[in-house]
């Protein structure tokens, strides 16, 4: 068998393989055409938002509070913190979110959380990464806010863990989803007042003993999908600090309770 003939056969097999993969992809698009995960409108490829939904997202840009990440109406200095951070200093060092929790962001989170749509999860994670880049310099490990085992069994999907895994992969950090455990099945936070949310989440998390040496002295990046009142995030951050973490930063896809500026 001559070398030229062998090379030609290898190239032919490789070309046929590419043809088959392209055919499968084309057939997949015929039977499952790419749709925007937020509005179900047609898009050019899978895992993309349509132009309309993209335009509706409200990204959180500077200037914002260096602690809570809430946007300011005007530049007032990088060291000036918000009144909220002064009145109630959080247990975490910094919090950042990618977008405001408007209707488009709500639809994306809902599709990811309750419908297990990988396209929505990929977009949410990619946008969250945009906000997390600023925190990457200090972070050593990535930990998601956990679900209670019964809620995880009902949903079969922890959206925060999915985001955290993708962030850790992109940032070259360790993803340790078992570091933080939910100690009890809390009530749904929807409809609760701020004080009720805090009471509901008080003592809801802990770091299991076997994980304490792993996070001792480490700077943790805590990941969740939406920052609402902060009750969940603050409870989780306190548990990580009690478990031995040196500091905690927080990143979420969306931030609720903030009106668009301008």
Secondary structure as a PSIPRED ss2 file (coil, helix, strand):
# PSIPRED VFORMAT (PSIPRED V4.0)

   1 X C   1.000  0.000  0.000
   2 X C   1.000  0.000  0.000
   3 X H   0.000  1.000  0.000
   4 X H   0.000  1.000  0.000
   5 X H   0.000  1.000  0.000
   6 X H   0.000  1.000  0.000
   7 X H   0.000  1.000  0.000
   8 X H   0.000  1.000  0.000
   9 X H   0.000  1.000  0.000
  10 X H   0.000  1.000  0.000
  11 X H   0.000  1.000  0.000
  12 X H   0.000  1.000  0.000
  13 X H   0.000  1.000  0.000
  14 X H   0.000  1.000  0.000
  15 X H   0.000  1.000  0.000
  16 X H   0.000  1.000  0.000
  17 X H   0.000  1.000  0.000
  18 X H   0.000  1.000  0.000
  19 X H   0.000  1.000  0.000
  20 X H   0.000  1.000  0.000
  21 X H   0.000  1.000  0.000
  22 X H   0.000  1.000  0.000
  23 X H   0.000  1.000  0.000
  24 X H   0.000  1.000  0.000
  25 X H   0.000  1.000  0.000
  26 X H   0.000  1.000  0.000
  27 X H   0.000  1.000  0.000
  28 X H   0.000  1.000  0.000
  29 X H   0.000  1.000  0.000
  30 X H   0.000  1.000  0.000
  31 X H   0.000  1.000  0.000
  32 X C   1.000  0.000  0.000
  33 X C   1.000  0.000  0.000
  34 X C   1.000  0.000  0.000
  35 X E   0.000  0.000  1.000
  36 X C   1.000  0.000  0.000
  37 X C   1.000  0.000  0.000
  38 X C   1.000  0.000  0.000
  39 X C   1.000  0.000  0.000
  40 X C   1.000  0.000  0.000
  41 X C   1.000  0.000  0.000
  42 X E   0.000  0.000  1.000
  43 X C   1.000  0.000  0.000
  44 X C   1.000  0.000  0.000
  45 X C   1.000  0.000  0.000
  46 X C   1.000  0.000  0.000
  47 X C   1.000  0.000  0.000
  48 X C   1.000  0.000  0.000
  49 X C   1.000  0.000  0.000
  50 X C   1.000  0.000  0.000
  51 X H   0.000  1.000  0.000
  52 X H   0.000  1.000  0.000
  53 X H   0.000  1.000  0.000
  54 X H   0.000  1.000  0.000
  55 X H   0.000  1.000  0.000
  56 X H   0.000  1.000  0.000
  57 X C   1.000  0.000  0.000
  58 X C   1.000  0.000  0.000
  59 X E   0.000  0.000  1.000
  60 X C   1.000  0.000  0.000
  61 X C   1.000  0.000  0.000
  62 X C   1.000  0.000  0.000
  63 X C   1.000  0.000  0.000
  64 X E   0.000  0.000  1.000
  65 X C   1.000  0.000  0.000
  66 X C   1.000  0.000  0.000
  67 X C   1.000  0.000  0.000
  68 X C   1.000  0.000  0.000
  69 X C   1.000  0.000  0.000
  70 X C   1.000  0.000  0.000
  71 X E   0.000  0.000  1.000
  72 X C   1.000  0.000  0.000
  73 X C   1.000  0.000  0.000
  74 X C   1.000  0.000  0.000
  75 X C   1.000  0.000  0.000
  76 X C   1.000  0.000  0.000
  77 X C   1.000  0.000  0.000
  78 X C   1.000  0.000  0.000
  79 X C   1.000  0.000  0.000
  80 X C   1.000  0.000  0.000
  81 X C   1.000  0.000  0.000
  82 X C   1.000  0.000  0.000
  83 X H   0.000  1.000  0.000
  84 X H   0.000  1.000  0.000
  85 X H   0.000  1.000  0.000
  86 X H   0.000  1.000  0.000
  87 X H   0.000  1.000  0.000
  88 X C   1.000  0.000  0.000
  89 X C   1.000  0.000  0.000
  90 X C   1.000  0.000  0.000
  91 X C   1.000  0.000  0.000
  92 X C   1.000  0.000  0.000
  93 X C   1.000  0.000  0.000
  94 X E   0.000  0.000  1.000
  95 X E   0.000  0.000  1.000
  96 X E   0.000  0.000  1.000
  97 X E   0.000  0.000  1.000
  98 X E   0.000  0.000  1.000
  99 X E   0.000  0.000  1.000
 100 X E   0.000  0.000  1.000
 101 X C   1.000  0.000  0.000
 102 X C   1.000  0.000  0.000
 103 X H   0.000  1.000  0.000
 104 X H   0.000  1.000  0.000
 105 X H   0.000  1.000  0.000
 106 X H   0.000  1.000  0.000
 107 X H   0.000  1.000  0.000
 108 X H   0.000  1.000  0.000
 109 X H   0.000  1.000  0.000
 110 X H   0.000  1.000  0.000
 111 X H   0.000  1.000  0.000
 112 X H   0.000  1.000  0.000
 113 X H   0.000  1.000  0.000
 114 X H   0.000  1.000  0.000
 115 X H   0.000  1.000  0.000
 116 X C   1.000  0.000  0.000
 117 X C   1.000  0.000  0.000
 118 X H   0.000  1.000  0.000
 119 X H   0.000  1.000  0.000
 120 X H   0.000  1.000  0.000
 121 X H   0.000  1.000  0.000
 122 X H   0.000  1.000  0.000
 123 X H   0.000  1.000  0.000
 124 X H   0.000  1.000  0.000
 125 X H   0.000  1.000  0.000
 126 X H   0.000  1.000  0.000
 127 X H   0.000  1.000  0.000
 128 X H   0.000  1.000  0.000
 129 X H   0.000  1.000  0.000
 130 X H   0.000  1.000  0.000
 131 X H   0.000  1.000  0.000
 132 X H   0.000  1.000  0.000
 133 X H   0.000  1.000  0.000
 134 X H   0.000  1.000  0.000
 135 X H   0.000  1.000  0.000
 136 X C   1.000  0.000  0.000
 137 X C   1.000  0.000  0.000
 138 X C   1.000  0.000  0.000
 139 X C   1.000  0.000  0.000
 140 X C   1.000  0.000  0.000
 141 X E   0.000  0.000  1.000
 142 X E   0.000  0.000  1.000
 143 X E   0.000  0.000  1.000
 144 X E   0.000  0.000  1.000
 145 X C   1.000  0.000  0.000
 146 X C   1.000  0.000  0.000
 147 X C   1.000  0.000  0.000
 148 X C   1.000  0.000  0.000
 149 X H   0.000  1.000  0.000
 150 X H   0.000  1.000  0.000
 151 X H   0.000  1.000  0.000
 152 X H   0.000  1.000  0.000
 153 X H   0.000  1.000  0.000
 154 X H   0.000  1.000  0.000
 155 X H   0.000  1.000  0.000
 156 X C   1.000  0.000  0.000
 157 X C   1.000  0.000  0.000
 158 X C   1.000  0.000  0.000
 159 X H   0.000  1.000  0.000
 160 X H   0.000  1.000  0.000
 161 X H   0.000  1.000  0.000
 162 X H   0.000  1.000  0.000
 163 X H   0.000  1.000  0.000
 164 X H   0.000  1.000  0.000
 165 X H   0.000  1.000  0.000
 166 X H   0.000  1.000  0.000
 167 X H   0.000  1.000  0.000
 168 X H   0.000  1.000  0.000
 169 X H   0.000  1.000  0.000
 170 X H   0.000  1.000  0.000
 171 X H   0.000  1.000  0.000
 172 X C   1.000  0.000  0.000
 173 X C   1.000  0.000  0.000
 174 X E   0.000  0.000  1.000
 175 X E   0.000  0.000  1.000
 176 X C   1.000  0.000  0.000
 177 X C   1.000  0.000  0.000
 178 X C   1.000  0.000  0.000
 179 X C   1.000  0.000  0.000
 180 X C   1.000  0.000  0.000
 181 X E   0.000  0.000  1.000
 182 X E   0.000  0.000  1.000
 183 X C   1.000  0.000  0.000
 184 X C   1.000  0.000  0.000
 185 X C   1.000  0.000  0.000
 186 X C   1.000  0.000  0.000
 187 X C   1.000  0.000  0.000
 188 X C   1.000  0.000  0.000
 189 X C   1.000  0.000  0.000
 190 X C   1.000  0.000  0.000
 191 X C   1.000  0.000  0.000
 192 X C   1.000  0.000  0.000
 193 X C   1.000  0.000  0.000
 194 X H   0.000  1.000  0.000
 195 X H   0.000  1.000  0.000
 196 X H   0.000  1.000  0.000
 197 X H   0.000  1.000  0.000
 198 X H   0.000  1.000  0.000
 199 X H   0.000  1.000  0.000
 200 X H   0.000  1.000  0.000
 201 X H   0.000  1.000  0.000
 202 X C   1.000  0.000  0.000
 203 X C   1.000  0.000  0.000
 204 X C   1.000  0.000  0.000
 205 X E   0.000  0.000  1.000
 206 X E   0.000  0.000  1.000
 207 X C   1.000  0.000  0.000
 208 X C   1.000  0.000  0.000
 209 X H   0.000  1.000  0.000
 210 X H   0.000  1.000  0.000
 211 X H   0.000  1.000  0.000
 212 X H   0.000  1.000  0.000
 213 X H   0.000  1.000  0.000
 214 X H   0.000  1.000  0.000
 215 X H   0.000  1.000  0.000
 216 X C   1.000  0.000  0.000
 217 X C   1.000  0.000  0.000
 218 X C   1.000  0.000  0.000
 219 X E   0.000  0.000  1.000
 220 X E   0.000  0.000  1.000
 221 X E   0.000  0.000  1.000
 222 X E   0.000  0.000  1.000
 223 X E   0.000  0.000  1.000
 224 X E   0.000  0.000  1.000
 225 X E   0.000  0.000  1.000
 226 X E   0.000  0.000  1.000
 227 X E   0.000  0.000  1.000
 228 X C   1.000  0.000  0.000
 229 X C   1.000  0.000  0.000
 230 X C   1.000  0.000  0.000
 231 X H   0.000  1.000  0.000
 232 X H   0.000  1.000  0.000
 233 X H   0.000  1.000  0.000
 234 X H   0.000  1.000  0.000
 235 X H   0.000  1.000  0.000
 236 X H   0.000  1.000  0.000
 237 X H   0.000  1.000  0.000
 238 X H   0.000  1.000  0.000
 239 X H   0.000  1.000  0.000
 240 X H   0.000  1.000  0.000
 241 X H   0.000  1.000  0.000
 242 X H   0.000  1.000  0.000
 243 X C   1.000  0.000  0.000
 244 X C   1.000  0.000  0.000
 245 X C   1.000  0.000  0.000
 246 X C   1.000  0.000  0.000
 247 X E   0.000  0.000  1.000
 248 X E   0.000  0.000  1.000
 249 X E   0.000  0.000  1.000
 250 X E   0.000  0.000  1.000
 251 X E   0.000  0.000  1.000
 252 X E   0.000  0.000  1.000
 253 X E   0.000  0.000  1.000
 254 X E   0.000  0.000  1.000
 255 X E   0.000  0.000  1.000
 256 X C   1.000  0.000  0.000
 257 X C   1.000  0.000  0.000
 258 X C   1.000  0.000  0.000
 259 X C   1.000  0.000  0.000
 260 X C   1.000  0.000  0.000
 261 X C   1.000  0.000  0.000
 262 X C   1.000  0.000  0.000
